Amino acid sequence: MNIYIVGDCPVKIWGLTPRERIERVTATAGTGRILNALNEVDEQATVLILRGDYLYDDGLIAHLAATPGTAVQAGDGREKVIVAAHVAAPLAPQAMKAMGGDAPCESLGGVSLQPLEELRIAYQQKTRKSEPPFALPVSAENRHDLEKRLFAWSYKGVTDLVTKWLWPVPARWAVGLCVRLGLRPNHITSLGFLLVILAGVLFAHGQYGWGLLAGWLMTFLDTVDGKLARVTVTSSRFGHYFDHAIDLVHPPIWYILWGIGLAGAWPAGLGFSLNTVLWVIVIGYVAGRLAEGLFQWSLGKFGIFCWRPTDSYFRLVTARRNPNLVILTVSLFLGRPDLGILAVAFWTAATSLFLVARLAWAACARLRHGPLRSWLMDAHLCSSGNTLAVRWFTRHATE
């Protein structure tokens, strides 16, 4: 597939000009090759023409690359302009004229003109959200607004309550600092890994306050590295697996080390041995993760937390690292870290049982009604854009 970028804009959004971002997005996705001139393409091929002074979301570029014979219009009211077109090579010069306003849109015979707001490509599986695609003009005056928009686009819709509501603003500041300092996502992930080790050592020695400080900083950086990778288009295969391996392995290890720190001071009156509590956490954690993996592998081809609004709500508080850190932090403030690990065991067991039940329910639904579908895929069709689920997990809410 051939890509030609018309024009340029020197304004940088998260350290990249619009042209540089398009080049990185297409290179990362393997969408096609960037042309320096239209005469480089064979007349039998097609060309995706994009404006170099517009900011596009990745999903829109991928959609256009897969749908030749399509042109997208954007703008307010009657001032709609063609911002992208995937056309046959002989039609490319005429498409460029139409995009520049030197020819009417109707002059692109055989090309389907689609208003941006009518495209049905809102669902984003990687970020577990439903958000309308965007193509926005870039200027020095709106640079700050565009950075906020792109950062919001990079943020997961379905996640835990800390990541969703506490981290966004400070994470955006941190990402801006990383861009100015030239830091890459793998630098942040590596620092987070060191904090994982530090927090674990502190927990094992009963230094829970300092351990929680290191742990919370690690969880914050875990948000920053992913957003930095998306807004600067600098993700790598190694970084992806390194980050996910850390996220998958360290939570139960932290809880075990927290228990080790309590080993000499476990109250006999709690009714459970410390070893029993830790085994419940480990078994419950593994069971919950297996339920999530089995759902995505064999049933939904998407995350279990995106199946129904109930599951998306449940993701806010399910016994993953951040909600459990909230429990442990509260227990420390109450002076009872022993009750904290007991509460984590109870909540891990309860939420994992819920996930196993949802997995069984989904399997029955699959057998009775056919392939499952995420509610986020149809969020844009919701009759009321003001439902709580739409407001919390998508960008389709009405004013």
Secondary structure, DSSP 8 states (H G I E B T S, - for coil): -EEEEE------BTTB-HHHHHHHHHHHHT--EE-SSGGGS-TTSEEEEEETTEEE-HHHHHHHHH-SSEEEEE-STT--EEEEEEEEGGGHHHHHHHHTTSS-GGGSTT-EEEEGGG----EETTTTEE----EEE--STTHHHHHHHHHHHHS-SS--HHHHHTSHHHHHHHHHHHHHHT--HHHHHHHHHHHHHHHHHHHHTT-HHHHHHHHHHHHHHHHHHHHHHHHHT---HHHHHHHHHHHHHHHHHHHHHHHHHHGGG--GGGSS-HHHHHHHHHHHHHHHHHHHHHHIIIIISS-GGGSSHHHHHHHTTSSSHHHHHHHHHHHHHTT-HHHHHHHHHHHHHHHHHHHHHHHHHHHHHHHHH-S---GGGGGGG-S-TTSHHHHHHBS----
